[in-house]
Amino acid sequence: MMTRWYSRMVAPLMGPLMAQVCAVATLMAVPAVAADAGAPAPKLIVLVSVDQFSTDLFQQYRSHFTGGLRRLTEGAVFPNGYQSHAATETCPGHSTLMTGDHPARTGIIANDWYSFKGPRPGKIYCAEDESKGSYKAYVPSDVHLKVPTLGERMKAADPEVRTVSVAGKDRAAIMMGGHAVDELWFWKDGQGFISYEGRTAPAAVTAVNEAAMAEIAKPAKEYAEPEWCKAIDMPVAVERKDDVLTVGNGRFARQPGPKAEAQWRASPAFDAAIVDLAVRLIKDMKLGHGKSVDVLTVGASATDYIGHSYGTEGSEMCIQVANLDRTLGKLVAALDATGVDYVLALSADHGGNDIPERERLRGMPMAARVDDGLVSENLGKKVAPLGVDGAELLFGGGNGDVWVGPTVAGSWRTKVVNEALALYRADPQVAAVYTAAEVAAAPAPTGAPDAWSLLDRARASFDPSRSGDLVVFLKPRITAIPSKPASYIATHGSPWDYDRRVPILFWRKGITGFEQPLSVETVDIMPTLAALVGFKLALGDVDGRCLDLDGGSGDTCPVTAQ
Ligand SMILES: [Zn+2]
């Protein structure tokens, strides 16, 4: 059965046999054991986050998996995982995976937010230190993450624990790795995999960067299309600002040139490079072979770039999922080859939504792009008769948090908020809008996340020191990118289930596999992994709860007083 809370570990638990033969001083160095029946703990935790891998994609293609995703479907399968909060973006989503907390506690309320009081008034990136750089030339940092990750907690209790975090995006690697990471590497265009300034690249990073740069500099042939992708292979035209883009029948062919790196990132080759780096670090660092449990997090980012560039229901995503399965198969093979007892978990930072142009062709007449008038700076101009410059009035996007600018002072702020509230509420594309006070007054949500109200979802994304003065939710299937987009054509970020639902999968050698349709949360991953390695958490320490991964009579969650 599943139990919710734990007391913090002060020392690894000991098996009964060990207790008879070992002195206490020796026992402290013995690897932690799982809390159920003295089963040995895994020596290596591996968490893979596939950026934008929705439950919809997982279910659509799971019958075709033969590689790493197939292995994971043979373990504990929770198809109804939830990034429960409203702001279903990359940074908040990744902040939940290894902390066990919703963004309301991690502080990562969005990819970007506005702050007019700090060292650099204006737009702030979630994974930067704004005291050091500009928004455009930012300095990557973990300073905004308000809680520790599992690896960081384990490392604090036992310095022999090693933590490694690699990803295609800095925000993914940083939010999963936390504040104490032995190896932290993320892709930076034009530079390859980089880390915080001053860190020395191990040989694995140098080798992968050289291979990636050589690959980007060469023409790339079309990827083969699996037979099962052909049914959805169909061109769809999307009118953009400067061109008409045809998507839906792409194969990732590429020519060298200024666009080659971005095209490479939005192709299966990117995940192959990320996983290649992870595999090399597993081997070079001998992860899982140390005295203590090691923790590796891997952020596979290509699915997200492909979703934004081509939508989710064309040949491009189908080919990507097939190649992701193959690439993750290489990761699993490398882990198997180490002989280490490892636990592999996989989830995603958020789901996704297809382009409205194709959704309307496939039984979804309500699909549309957001009206230009709802973009905050345009809506601000409508509020402008109140007496301030409209362009400086409201900040944010057409969806999610909206901040009132610093030029609006005193009682004018209330007037601006009320006027904006009325304009949003009157718009036929808006589902709901709440003031910060309304969200702050709501209790922290509990219970199954599929039954949460919109206000609950907003509350789980709310941090009073960072959140907007208003939060705006567009109606379902309204894409928050206006017509004639400049670049990306599809996106996520809504409070609706197509953006919230992600698979949560666990595999370990010898696991009795099962499938559980109950809605669970990505914040449950951390306490579940913590329990497996015998790392105890205090009551209320994290938002998530332990999921019992034993499909039989055993229980991988520690039994404690309720
Ligand atoms: Zn993402």
Boltz pocket constraint, residues with backbone or C-beta under 6 A from the ligand:
constraints:
  - pocket:
      binder: B
      contacts: [[A, 51], [A, 52], [A, 89], [A, 90], [A, 91], [A, 304], [A, 349], [A, 350]]
      max_distance: 6.0
